[in-house]
Amino acid sequence: MATLFSAACGPLAVVAVNKFDQPGIHGAAKAGRFLPGPLFIVFVFGLMFAVTFLWIHGRRRKALKRNPWMRWPINYISTGRYEWVELLDGNRRPVSALILNTWSNQIGKLVNHRTTEIWFAGDPRKYGIISVNEGGGPLRYAYYSAARQPPSFTYRDPGADQPRSSGEPDGGGYEMQRENGRVMMKRPGEPDAEAKPKRHGALDDPDYPSPRKLRRALGFALDVLIHLAIGAAVAFTKAPESAKDALLHSDWHHAVPIAVFTVLGLLAASFVNRVIIQAIVHTTLGKAVFGLVALRPDTGRYPSFGRLLAIWLMDLYIPPAFVVAFCSPAGDLPGPARIEDYILTAVQWRDRR
């Protein structure tokens, strides 16, 4: 129901603008001029929240439908803002650490430091449902998040044989180990992680020796200016005269159509420049001025039209998704596993010839 209401607020905002944002409106009808703003906010953020909770609810149903309830011994970990359950095997070694989808005022109420076992239905490596009873009582969604792992309570220096907090080799399960100046969670004796994949076209990539840091910054700035200029041109071409007069007299309320046309023109210019043109000639107008071409960082090849479209849509998705992820107890939203692969690199054209 919330999803339908949020989705309906978008068309309602358009209707409200056409209905009330007109000259000659008097009396109680003036109150209608304040409706488009709240309706649009509900449309954007309400729809994002609704889709997020529908996604979580769908994963809950999938976990309960596909997986039986199993009893797991656990370690409970909480930092005050987040809480995790660490699923343990028969030797009480950690199998997976799942973060609970919990509001801050509910932390510690379903499971806490006195809880030694839980019932779990799902994939320990991905997500599932937990309960203190077999399929009964309150249920809580839990999921694995590589970005939000629980804190560790043991520490190992490079070359040390034993963790500081335990005299047994496996006493700590997972331990914090320092590698290349970074601290990470690892099991004792676990082999080193695979080397980080090469990012083609990065500033330190020896395959492209020509300097390009300043060129990339200037090319990006020029692209932004081109998009803004086209958006402004569209606004002053298509916006009604009343809106232009309102802008000249600093009447911001009646100048809303100019802002709307500016955003629409900017998005259209961005799509043509970053998707259509770049798919044909492998560069944007701004990058072309400074002799740059775009590369996919994961393959080192020119991006295809489909990839450019996915990147353009991802750039529209990330800002509101970040706000929702920051405010939501889930903390994560659907998205690619390697977001850095959706940020194109740029190299000088002469290095590609």
Phi, psi and chi 1 to 4 in degrees:
 res  aa     phi    psi   chi1   chi2   chi3   chi4
   1 MET       -  -42.9 -167.5   66.5 -176.4      -
   2 ALA   -63.7  -35.5      -      -      -      -
   3 THR   -63.8  -45.6  -54.4      -      -      -
   4 LEU   -63.7  -40.8  -64.7  176.0      -      -
   5 PHE   -64.1  -44.5  174.5   75.2      -      -
   6 SER   -64.2  -41.3  -59.7      -      -      -
   7 ALA   -65.2  -34.8      -      -      -      -
   8 ALA   -72.0  -21.7      -      -      -      -
   9 CYS   -67.4  -27.1  -75.3      -      -      -
  10 GLY   -62.6  -58.0      -      -      -      -
  11 PRO   -60.1  -34.2  -23.9   33.7      -      -
  12 LEU   -64.3  -36.5  -72.8  175.6      -      -
  13 ALA   -63.5  -40.8      -      -      -      -
  14 VAL   -64.7  -43.3  175.9      -      -      -
  15 VAL   -62.5  -40.5  171.6      -      -      -
  16 ALA   -65.1  -39.4      -      -      -      -
  17 VAL   -62.4  -46.4  169.3      -      -      -
  18 ASN   -67.6  -29.6  -65.8  -30.7      -      -
  19 LYS   -82.3  -45.5  178.9   70.0  175.0  177.7
  20 PHE  -106.9  -20.2  -61.7  107.7      -      -
  21 ASP   -88.5   65.8 -166.8   19.2      -      -
  22 GLN  -137.8  151.6  -61.6  178.0    3.0      -
  23 PRO   -68.1  151.3   23.4  -32.6      -      -
  24 GLY    90.2    4.3      -      -      -      -
  25 ILE   -81.0  128.7  -62.9  -64.8      -      -
  26 HIS  -133.4  166.4  -59.4  -72.9      -      -
  27 GLY    65.1 -140.8      -      -      -      -
  28 ALA   -64.1  -23.2      -      -      -      -
  29 ALA   -65.1  -21.3      -      -      -      -
  30 LYS   -62.0  -28.2  -71.6 -175.5  177.0 -179.4
  31 ALA   -62.7  -25.7      -      -      -      -
  32 GLY   -65.9  -19.3      -      -      -      -
  33 ARG   -67.7  -19.9  -67.1  177.7  174.6  176.0
  34 PHE   -88.4   -5.5  -61.7   96.9      -      -
  35 LEU   -72.7  -40.4  -74.1  177.0      -      -
  36 PRO   -57.2  -39.7  -25.2   34.6      -      -
  37 GLY   -60.3  -57.5      -      -      -      -
  38 PRO   -60.1  -36.8  -24.2   33.3      -      -
  39 LEU   -64.0  -40.0  -73.3  173.2      -      -
  40 PHE   -68.8  -38.0 -171.5   74.0      -      -
  41 ILE   -63.6  -43.7  -68.5  174.3      -      -
  42 VAL   -63.1  -38.4  172.3      -      -      -
  43 PHE   -61.4  -45.9  170.8   69.6      -      -
  44 VAL   -74.4  -59.6  175.0      -      -      -
  45 PHE   -79.1  -35.7  -67.3  100.3      -      -
  46 GLY   -63.2  -41.1      -      -      -      -
  47 LEU   -66.3  -37.9 -165.2   59.8      -      -
  48 MET   -63.8  -46.5  -71.4  -70.3  -66.0      -
  49 PHE   -63.3  -43.4  -86.4  104.7      -      -
  50 ALA   -62.9  -44.3      -      -      -      -
  51 VAL   -64.2  -37.7  169.8      -      -      -
  52 THR   -61.7  -47.2  -59.9      -      -      -
  53 PHE   -70.8  -32.6  -75.0  108.7      -      -
  54 LEU   -64.9  -38.2  -76.2  176.1      -      -
  55 TRP   -64.1  -44.3  174.2   68.3      -      -
  56 ILE   -64.3  -42.2  -67.5  174.9      -      -
  57 HIS   -62.4  -39.6 -179.3   68.6      -      -
  58 GLY   -64.1  -38.6      -      -      -      -
  59 ARG   -68.2  -34.3  -61.1 -170.2   81.3  175.3
  60 ARG   -60.9  -49.9  -77.3 -177.8  175.2  179.0
  61 ARG   -62.7  -39.2  -65.1 -178.2   59.8 -176.1
  62 LYS   -64.8  -41.7 -175.4 -173.6  -63.7 -176.4
  63 ALA   -64.5  -41.6      -      -      -      -
  64 LEU   -71.2  -30.5  -68.6  174.3      -      -
  65 LYS   -78.4  -35.4 -175.7  176.9 -179.3  179.7
  66 ARG   -95.3  -18.8  -65.9 -176.1  177.0 -179.8
  67 ASN  -127.1  139.3  -58.3  -82.0      -      -
  68 PRO   -79.2  162.5   30.3  -35.3      -      -
  69 TRP   -73.4  133.7  -72.8  101.0      -      -
  70 MET  -133.3  144.2  -64.6 -177.6   63.1      -
  71 ARG   -88.0  131.7 -179.6 -176.9  -65.4  173.7
  72 TRP  -129.0  133.4  -73.8   81.6      -      -
  73 PRO   -72.7  148.0   23.5  -30.9      -      -
  74 ILE  -138.6  161.7   66.1  162.2      -      -
  75 ASN  -110.3  136.0  -73.1  -31.1      -      -
  76 TYR  -103.5  132.1  174.1   80.6      -      -
  77 ILE  -131.5  134.5  -56.1  170.3      -      -
  78 SER  -141.9  142.2  175.1      -      -      -
  79 THR  -113.2    7.4   60.2      -      -      -
  80 GLY    99.1  -42.2      -      -      -      -
  81 ARG  -100.0  -33.4 -178.1  177.4  179.1 -177.1
  82 TYR  -126.0  158.9  -57.4  106.8      -      -
  83 GLU  -138.8  145.8   59.1  178.7  -10.2      -
  84 TRP  -128.3  154.2  -65.5  -97.1      -      -
  85 VAL  -116.7  128.9  -70.7      -      -      -
  86 GLU  -100.7  108.5 -159.5  171.5   47.6      -
  87 LEU   -73.4  133.1  -56.2  179.8      -      -
  88 LEU  -115.4  147.8  -51.4  176.2      -      -
  89 ASP   -86.4 -169.3   62.2   14.0      -      -
  90 GLY   -63.5  -23.8      -      -      -      -
  91 ASN   -97.0   13.7  -63.3  -41.3      -      -
  92 ARG    59.9   35.3  -63.4 -162.3   63.3   80.7
  93 ARG   -98.6  140.4  -67.8 -176.3  178.1 -179.3
  94 PRO   -63.0  133.3  -21.3   32.7      -      -
  95 VAL   -99.4  -43.4  174.3      -      -      -
  96 SER  -162.3  149.2  177.7      -      -      -
  97 ALA  -113.5  116.9      -      -      -      -
  98 LEU  -110.3  132.1  -56.1  176.6      -      -
  99 ILE   -86.8  137.7 -173.5  171.1      -      -
 100 LEU   -88.4  138.8  -87.3   62.0      -      -
 101 ASN   -81.2   87.9 -178.8   29.1      -      -
 102 THR  -133.0  134.8  -49.5      -      -      -
 103 TRP   -69.7  152.7  -67.3  103.5      -      -
 104 SER   -60.0  -33.3   57.9      -      -      -
 105 ASN   -79.9   -3.9   61.6  -15.3      -      -
 106 GLN  -106.9    1.3  -63.3  -65.6  -43.3      -
 107 ILE   -65.0  131.3  -71.4  179.4      -      -
 108 GLY    85.6    1.5      -      -      -      -
 109 LYS   -91.6  -34.4  -66.4 -171.4  176.1 -179.4
 110 LEU   -86.2  -50.9  179.7   62.1      -      -
 111 VAL  -127.3  152.8  -67.2      -      -      -
 112 ASN  -153.9 -166.5   50.6   48.8      -      -
 113 HIS   -68.1  -16.3  -68.0  -71.6      -      -
 114 ARG   -87.6   -9.7  -65.5 -173.9  -63.4  -87.8
 115 THR   -80.1  125.5  -53.0      -      -      -
 116 THR  -108.1  -22.1   59.1      -      -      -
 117 GLU  -140.9  149.8  -68.8 -176.5  -20.8      -
 118 ILE  -137.7  166.8   61.7  166.6      -      -
 119 TRP  -102.5  134.0  -71.4   89.0      -      -
 120 PHE  -132.5  132.8  177.9   76.9      -      -
 121 ALA  -124.0  112.3      -      -      -      -
 122 GLY   154.3 -166.4      -      -      -      -
 123 ASP  -101.4  115.3 -174.1  -16.8      -      -
 124 PRO   -58.9  -22.8  -21.5   32.4      -      -
 125 ARG   -86.7   -8.7  -62.4  166.2  -61.4  175.8
 126 LYS  -128.1  -73.2  -64.6 -179.1  179.6  179.5
 127 TYR  -164.0  169.4   61.2   88.9      -      -
 128 GLY   176.8 -170.6      -      -      -      -
 129 ILE  -116.7  136.9  -53.3  -60.9      -      -
 130 ILE  -117.3  153.0   68.9  169.3      -      -
 131 SER  -153.3  155.0  175.3      -      -      -
 132 VAL   -85.5  -11.9  -67.2      -      -      -
 133 ASN  -123.1  159.1  -57.6  -50.4      -      -
 134 GLU   -71.0   94.2 -175.4  178.6    5.0      -
 135 GLY    73.6    4.9      -      -      -      -
 136 GLY  -121.6  169.5      -      -      -      -
 137 GLY    73.4 -169.3      -      -      -      -
 138 PRO   -62.8  140.8  -18.8   30.9      -      -
 139 LEU  -112.3  149.0  -54.5  177.6      -      -
 140 ARG  -137.9  133.7 -170.3   67.5   48.1   83.4
 141 TYR   -79.5  134.7  175.4   69.4      -      -
 142 ALA  -134.0  145.5      -      -      -      -
 143 TYR  -147.5  157.5   62.1   97.7      -      -
 144 TYR   -86.5  131.0  175.1   81.5      -      -
 145 SER  -130.1  115.1  173.1      -      -      -
 146 ALA   -65.6  -26.9      -      -      -      -
 147 ALA   -80.5  -24.1      -      -      -      -
 148 ARG  -125.0   85.8  -72.4 -163.8  174.7   98.0
 149 GLN   -98.7  149.5  -75.3  -68.2  -68.3      -
 150 PRO   -68.4  155.8   26.3  -34.9      -      -
 151 PRO   -67.0  151.0   24.2  -33.2      -      -
 152 SER   -98.2  156.1  175.2      -      -      -
 153 PHE  -117.0   14.2  -59.0  103.3      -      -
 154 THR  -133.6  159.0   57.1      -      -      -
 155 TYR  -141.9  138.4 -177.8   81.2      -      -
 156 ARG  -127.2  128.2  177.9 -170.0  -70.8  -86.3
 157 ASP   -81.4  154.4  -75.8  -36.4      -      -
 158 PRO   -57.1  128.7  -23.4   32.6      -      -
 159 GLY    87.9   -7.8      -      -      -      -
 160 ALA   -74.9  145.3      -      -      -      -
 161 ASP   -87.6  -28.1  -67.6  -29.8      -      -
 162 GLN  -129.5  146.3  -57.0  -69.7  -19.7      -
 163 PRO   -67.6  148.9   21.9  -30.3      -      -
 164 ARG   -65.2  -31.4  -67.1 -179.7 -177.8  175.3
 165 SER   -90.4    1.6   63.3      -      -      -
 166 SER  -149.4  147.5  172.2      -      -      -
 167 GLY   -92.4   -0.8      -      -      -      -
 168 GLU  -105.5  142.5  -59.0  177.2    4.6      -
 169 PRO   -56.3  -38.6  -23.1   32.3      -      -
 170 ASP  -106.0   19.0  -64.8  -29.1      -      -
 171 GLY   -63.5  -28.7      -      -      -      -
 172 GLY   -98.4   -1.5      -      -      -      -
 173 GLY    66.8 -102.1      -      -      -      -
 174 TYR   -90.8  144.6  -79.5   93.3      -      -
 175 GLU  -130.4  156.5  -58.8  171.0   -3.0      -
 176 MET   -86.3  123.6  -69.0 -176.5   70.7      -
 177 GLN  -126.3  142.8  -60.5 -173.9   24.0      -
 178 ARG   -98.0  124.0 -172.2 -178.5  -60.6  -84.1
 179 GLU  -135.6  124.3  -66.1 -176.8    2.7      -
 180 ASN    54.3   39.1  -60.5  -37.0      -      -
 181 GLY    80.5    3.3      -      -      -      -
 182 ARG  -117.2  146.2  -60.3 -179.7   64.1 -174.3
 183 VAL  -101.9  131.2  176.9      -      -      -
 184 MET  -143.5  162.9   58.3 -171.5   68.1      -
 185 MET   -88.4  126.7  -64.0  -82.7  -70.3      -
 186 LYS  -146.8  152.7  -65.1 -174.2   67.7  175.8
 187 ARG   -77.9  150.1  -82.9 -161.4 -179.0  107.8
 188 PRO   -59.5  130.8  -22.5   32.1      -      -
 189 GLY    80.4    0.9      -      -      -      -
 190 GLU   -71.0  134.3 -178.0  179.2   -8.8      -
 191 PRO   -63.2  156.1   22.0  -32.4      -      -
 192 ASP   -62.0  147.8  -66.6  -23.1      -      -
 193 ALA   -66.6  156.6      -      -      -      -
 194 GLU   -63.6  152.0  -64.1 -179.0   -0.1      -
 195 ALA   -60.9  147.1      -      -      -      -
 196 LYS   -63.1  133.4 -174.8  177.6 -180.0 -179.1
 197 PRO   -57.6  146.0  -20.9   31.3      -      -
 198 LYS   -67.9  139.3  177.6 -178.3  177.8  179.9
 199 ARG  -103.8  102.1 -176.5  172.1  174.0   82.4
 200 HIS   -65.6  133.3  -62.9  -87.9      -      -
 201 GLY    84.4    3.7      -      -      -      -
 202 ALA   -64.9  164.4      -      -      -      -
 203 LEU   -62.1  -26.3  -65.5  177.0      -      -
 204 ASP   -99.7   13.4   56.6   -6.7      -      -
 205 ASP   -76.4  116.7 -171.4  -12.8      -      -
 206 PRO   -69.4  -15.6   25.5  -34.0      -      -
 207 ASP   -70.2  -15.9  -65.8  -24.7      -      -
 208 TYR  -129.6   83.7  -55.1   96.7      -      -
 209 PRO   -76.5  -18.9   27.2  -34.1      -      -
 210 SER   -67.6  137.3  -59.8      -      -      -
 211 PRO   -65.0  143.7   23.1  -32.8      -      -
 212 ARG  -151.9    2.5   53.8 -166.4  176.2  -83.4
 213 LYS   -60.6  -49.6 -173.8  174.5 -177.0  179.1
 214 LEU   -67.4  -39.4  179.4   59.5      -      -
 215 ARG   -60.0  -41.9  -69.6  170.1  179.1  -97.0
 216 ARG   -64.3  -43.1  -75.1  166.3   55.1  172.7
 217 ALA   -63.8  -43.8      -      -      -      -
 218 LEU   -69.9  -37.9  -65.6  176.6      -      -
 219 GLY   -63.2  -41.1      -      -      -      -
 220 PHE   -63.5  -45.1  173.9   78.7      -      -
 221 ALA   -62.1  -40.3      -      -      -      -
 222 LEU   -66.2  -39.5 -178.0   57.0      -      -
 223 ASP   -60.4  -43.4  -82.2  -30.1      -      -
 224 VAL   -62.0  -43.8  172.5      -      -      -
 225 LEU   -63.1  -40.3  -71.7  176.2      -      -
 226 ILE   -62.6  -44.5  -69.0  173.0      -      -
 227 HIS   -63.0  -43.7  -59.6  163.6      -      -
 228 LEU   -64.9  -40.7  -73.0  173.4      -      -
 229 ALA   -64.3  -42.0      -      -      -      -
 230 ILE   -66.7  -40.9  -66.5  175.8      -      -
 231 GLY   -61.0  -42.7      -      -      -      -
 232 ALA   -66.3  -39.0      -      -      -      -
 233 ALA   -63.8  -41.6      -      -      -      -
 234 VAL   -62.5  -41.9  170.0      -      -      -
 235 ALA   -62.3  -46.7      -      -      -      -
 236 PHE   -76.8  -14.5  -80.5   90.8      -      -
 237 THR   -85.5  -39.7  -57.6      -      -      -
 238 LYS   -99.2  -23.4  -61.9  -63.9 -176.6  179.9
 239 ALA   -69.2  147.8      -      -      -      -
 240 PRO   -67.6  157.3   21.9  -32.0      -      -
 241 GLU   -60.8  -34.4  -69.6  -63.3  -30.8      -
 242 SER   -62.5  -36.6   58.7      -      -      -
 243 ALA   -68.9  -37.2      -      -      -      -
 244 LYS   -65.8  -42.3  -61.5  176.3 -174.0  178.0
 245 ASP   -63.4  -39.1  -65.8  -23.1      -      -
 246 ALA   -63.6  -38.4      -      -      -      -
 247 LEU   -66.7  -40.3 -179.4   63.7      -      -
 248 LEU   -64.6  -29.2  -67.2  175.2      -      -
 249 HIS  -100.3   15.6  -66.3   85.9      -      -
 250 SER    59.2   29.9  -60.2      -      -      -
 251 ASP   -90.4   82.8 -174.0   -1.3      -      -
 252 TRP   -64.2  -30.6  -50.6  118.9      -      -
 253 HIS   -64.8  -40.8  179.9   72.4      -      -
 254 HIS   -87.1   -3.0  -67.9   90.9      -      -
 255 ALA   -94.3    9.8      -      -      -      -
 256 VAL   -57.6  -40.4  170.0      -      -      -
 257 PRO   -56.2  -33.1  -27.1   35.9      -      -
 258 ILE   -65.3  -41.7  -70.2 -176.6      -      -
 259 ALA   -63.9  -39.9      -      -      -      -
 260 VAL   -64.4  -47.8  172.8      -      -      -
 261 PHE   -66.3  -32.8  -79.5  110.9      -      -
 262 THR   -63.6  -45.8  -60.2      -      -      -
 263 VAL   -64.2  -43.7  172.1      -      -      -
 264 LEU   -63.2  -42.9  -66.6  176.8      -      -
 265 GLY   -65.7  -38.7      -      -      -      -
 266 LEU   -63.0  -44.4 -173.3  150.2      -      -
 267 LEU   -64.9  -40.3  -69.2  176.2      -      -
 268 ALA   -65.2  -43.2      -      -      -      -
 269 ALA   -64.7  -40.2      -      -      -      -
 270 SER   -63.0  -41.5  172.8      -      -      -
 271 PHE   -64.3  -46.0 -179.4   81.9      -      -
 272 VAL   -64.5  -43.9  171.5      -      -      -
 273 ASN   -72.0  -46.1 -172.0   28.5      -      -
 274 ARG   -87.9  -22.9  -65.2  178.0   54.5 -162.7
 275 VAL  -108.0  -59.7  179.8      -      -      -
 276 ILE   -71.2  -55.8  -62.2  177.8      -      -
 277 ILE   -62.8  -43.7  -66.2  178.3      -      -
 278 GLN   -68.0  -28.7 -164.9  161.0 -149.3      -
 279 ALA   -69.7  -28.3      -      -      -      -
 280 ILE   -86.3  -47.8  -61.3  172.6      -      -
 281 VAL  -113.5    4.1  -63.3      -      -      -
 282 HIS    66.9   20.5  -45.6  -54.1      -      -
 283 THR  -156.8  159.1 -174.6      -      -      -
 284 THR   -95.2  173.5   61.6      -      -      -
 285 LEU   -61.1  -42.5  -62.2  176.4      -      -
 286 GLY   -66.7  -45.1      -      -      -      -
 287 LYS   -67.5  -34.4  -72.9 -163.4  -77.5  -76.0
 288 ALA   -62.8  -36.9      -      -      -      -
 289 VAL   -59.3  -33.1  170.9      -      -      -
 290 PHE  -104.4   16.9  -63.1   97.2      -      -
 291 GLY    70.8   34.9      -      -      -      -
 292 LEU  -112.5  152.4  -60.3  175.4      -      -
 293 VAL  -129.0  155.5  -69.1      -      -      -
 294 ALA   -94.2  146.1      -      -      -      -
 295 LEU  -131.3  151.1  -63.4 -179.3      -      -
 296 ARG   -77.1  125.3  -75.0 -175.1   55.9  164.7
 297 PRO   -68.6  -22.1   24.6  -33.2      -      -
 298 ASP   -86.3  -24.6   53.4  -19.7      -      -
 299 THR  -120.4  -20.3   63.7      -      -      -
 300 GLY    78.1    9.2      -      -      -      -
 301 ARG  -101.9  168.4  -60.5  176.6  179.6  176.7
 302 TYR   -68.5  139.0  -67.5  129.6      -      -
 303 PRO   -71.3  142.2   24.3  -31.9      -      -
 304 SER   -81.3  172.3   63.8      -      -      -
 305 PHE   -60.4  -44.0  176.2   84.0      -      -
 306 GLY   -61.6  -39.7      -      -      -      -
 307 ARG   -67.8  -42.2 -171.6   67.0  171.5 -172.9
 308 LEU   -63.7  -38.8  -69.4  169.7      -      -
 309 LEU   -65.0  -41.5  177.4   59.8      -      -
 310 ALA   -62.9  -40.3      -      -      -      -
 311 ILE   -66.0  -41.8  -67.7  171.9      -      -
 312 TRP   -63.7  -42.9 -170.6   80.5      -      -
 313 LEU   -67.2  -36.5  -66.6  174.2      -      -
 314 MET   -63.7  -37.5 -175.8   62.7   63.0      -
 315 ASP   -65.0  -30.6  -71.7  -17.5      -      -
 316 LEU   -75.6  -30.4  -64.0 -177.9      -      -
 317 TYR   -80.4  -35.7  168.0   76.8      -      -
 318 ILE   -63.4  -47.5  -73.9  177.2      -      -
 319 PRO   -57.4  -53.6  -26.0   36.2      -      -
 320 PRO   -67.4  -31.8   21.6  -32.1      -      -
 321 ALA   -65.1  -36.8      -      -      -      -
 322 PHE   -64.0  -41.2  176.4   80.4      -      -
 323 VAL   -64.1  -44.5  174.8      -      -      -
 324 VAL   -65.4  -42.7  173.6      -      -      -
 325 ALA   -63.6  -34.8      -      -      -      -
 326 PHE   -69.9  -35.0 -178.2   79.0      -      -
 327 CYS   -89.8  -22.2  -60.0      -      -      -
 328 SER   -83.0  143.7  169.8      -      -      -
 329 PRO   -66.5  -22.7   25.2  -34.9      -      -
 330 ALA   -66.4  -35.1      -      -      -      -
 331 GLY    80.3  -21.4      -      -      -      -
 332 ASP  -128.0  155.2  -72.8  -23.5      -      -
 333 LEU  -131.0  159.0  -74.6  177.0      -      -
 334 PRO   -57.9  141.3  -20.1   30.6      -      -
 335 GLY   177.5  174.2      -      -      -      -
 336 PRO   -67.9  151.8   25.1  -34.0      -      -
 337 ALA   -70.3  -34.4      -      -      -      -
 338 ARG  -118.9   89.0  -71.3  179.7   51.4   82.8
 339 ILE   -65.6  -25.5 -169.9   68.0      -      -
 340 GLU   -66.8  -21.8   58.2  -90.8   24.6      -
 341 ASP   -72.4   -9.7  -71.2  -15.8      -      -
 342 TYR   -99.2   11.8  -74.6   74.9      -      -
 343 ILE  -114.9  104.7  -57.6  174.6      -      -
 344 LEU   -67.9  147.9  -63.6  177.0      -      -
 345 THR   -97.6  167.2   56.2      -      -      -
 346 ALA  -137.7  136.6      -      -      -      -
 347 VAL  -131.2  162.4  -59.6      -      -      -
 348 GLN   -69.5  141.6  -71.7 -160.1   37.3      -
 349 TRP   -58.7  -36.0  167.6 -110.1      -      -
 350 ARG   -66.9  -23.6   63.6 -174.8 -178.8 -176.2
 351 ASP   -76.4  -13.9  -72.6  -21.2      -      -
 352 ARG   -94.8  -12.8  -69.7  -73.0  -65.2  178.6
 353 ARG   -82.1      -  -69.6 -175.6  -66.1 -179.8
